[in-house]
Amino acid sequence: MTIAVGVHDRQPWDPRRAQPRRPLRLAVLAVLLGAAACSRTPPPGAAAPQAAADSVAAAARRDSLAVAARRDSLAAVARRDSAAAAVRADSAARAMREASRADSVRAQVQRDAVEEPAPVRSGLDSASSVDLAASVFFEYNRTDLTEASVTVLERKLRVLQRAPRLVIQVAGHCDERGSDEYNLALGERRAASVKRYLVEHGIAEGRIGVMSYGEERPLDPGHTEEAWAKNRRAEFTVTEGAR
Amino acid sequence: MLGGLTWAVASGVQAQDSIPQGGVRVGITYSPGTRPALVIARGAAAPADSLRAQLERDLDFSDQFELLAAPVSSDRPGEAPDYRAYRALGAELLVTLAGGAGGTDVQLHDVRRGAVVREATIGGVGAGDRRWAVHRAADEIVRWVTGRPGMAATRLLFVQNGQLWRVDADGNGPAQVPSAGRPALSPAWSPDGRRVAYTAFVRSGQPIVLQDLATGERDVVPTTEYGLNITPEFSRDGARLAFAHGTEAGTDVYVFDVAQQGVARLTVGRFSDNLSPTWSPDGGKVAFISTRAGSPQLYWMDADGGNPEVLARFDFGATGQTNAPAWSPDGQSLAFHREVGGTPQLFVLDLGTRAVRQLTGAGRNEDPTWAPDGRHLSFVSTRSGTRQLWVLDVETGRVRQLTTSGGARLPAWSPRLATP
């Protein structure tokens, strides 16, 4: 099977949301330039010498305005070009990362066994490690954070702010009661809910990955309310450490 | 067609045409709900009992016949059976088996008329081939009588201990299918029965894997290298694969075009979940589960994502979350599970009337999948104490247990298979 698609990343391109931006910006620029060139035309019927002087001054002003406008427009073009270049470089880098990740996924599915990732050294002191590893828990079929969860997340915020190189993964889990497949989506939203809180409180988005295990990895294999409460959780692991 | 299974088309269309008016019009008379009484002769010259027993079981599991116990027969090979004796038993249909040069000859008799109406030969040398040939013979007998083939020559894929397993539709031969990821979830058959799509939990994510069942060859559906990718289902023509892709912004239904290798998005959830797509047989509609109005409920939309609409309304107070829809092969209904008092039960929605009918009540019952005959559902039930696969005949309500080792879930029923 050959693979040739342009839709990638965790937020695939949505044609309904994409808007053509560049033509609009050029149109605005053209209107501004036109306004600058026309607004200083002298009124008809003014005295001739004064009119001539005015007209020279006006022409000079016009020229200087035009130069300024051209300069602005060149600067705008340069800015745009450099932004476009940055976007291109960024997207090229992303495309390479994605291609290598796609290759890695392809390689992984050829094997019957699943390799567990090696634990990453966080370089944190033990108290911070405990704070960072603590799970947060959810109500049944809910993804919003409880008071207790916010307290736990506040401690994580402090750790993440102090160790800016740490990258973590948030894994959402569910109890066994819902549908197996729906729980995968629910677990993803639980992890996303935790991530949103951390990002809203200043942690860079790129430092937090999310995934869902649904009901596949219960912490407590029991079938009681107590077991279910333990299993409705988000777990935290360090995926990129101190160095 | 399978080597070793040969259908002697001695009767064929002509034989059907020759059945007189007023007699048993095989394939026409029996409307749904009527079960003709059938007996499989126990002739002196009949082949091995195992073959007869298998055929009897297949016909029993088809739920299309009232199977009568066969008397020890004095019928002789080459001679007409004693129709009067079978009539006296109340039999309307008689199946006789006889060892022949090319295999086993199967004949279907109209007992009242006292005549053979159809015949075929079961070949097959190896035990597996022979077994499958008998399944296909059983499906053919069902087709002779009802106009539509049975579902004996099928099997199911399911998940057990986080790995893919398979089992024949009669419960025979459960076996593990080597698969990627742990767990592997939500197997879905390609309509030609050659491939399976499923979610594989690998180290870096949850891609949808396409696996060739004969060779074990695997590939990843493009764009599913990232994020959560679940609940795949092929369109009936095999050209498209619908699935759900989850991101931090919610889970949405996408369609992968197998020929174009392109992916299109059908829903824009914005922090809601849209999953478990199932195709109408004509490929024009997709039913799915959405949390857009709160708890997960059943919706449908056009196959391009247009006109999404709630399909089975939430019955406040009485029923809860709805999940796992499966569109019936005849296109007339959708099976799904829905919580009643906190426990999932199977339901079927009639698309003509929008009436919803509850099918189960004992234990948890979830994740239905239709047999290709359109009247049987397999599902997961805890009614025996552990999570097992069961089979329900939607028409009669009869149930049987399919698996016996614990923990089976997420079944997917195959199309009719030419070979095991």
Interface residues (C-beta under 8 A of the other chain):
Chain A: M1 T2 I3 A4 V5 V7 H8 D9 R10 Q11 P12 D14 P15 R16 R17 E98 R101 A102 S104 V105 R106 Q108 V109 Q110 R111 D112 A113 V114 E115 E116 P117 N141 R177 G178 S179 D180 E181 Y182 L184 A185 L186 E188 R189 A191 A192 K195 R196 V210 M211 S212 Y213 E216
Chain B: G162 P178 S179 A180 G181 R182 P183 L185 S186 T199 A200 F201 V202 R203 S204 G205 Q206 P207 V209 L210 R218 D219 V220 P222 T223 E225 Y226 G227 L228 I230 T231 A244 H245 G246 T247 E248 A249 G250 T251 Y254 Q261 G262 V263 R265 V268 F271 D273 L275 S276 I289 T291 S295 P296 Q321 N323 A324 H337 G342 P344 E366 D367 R409 L410
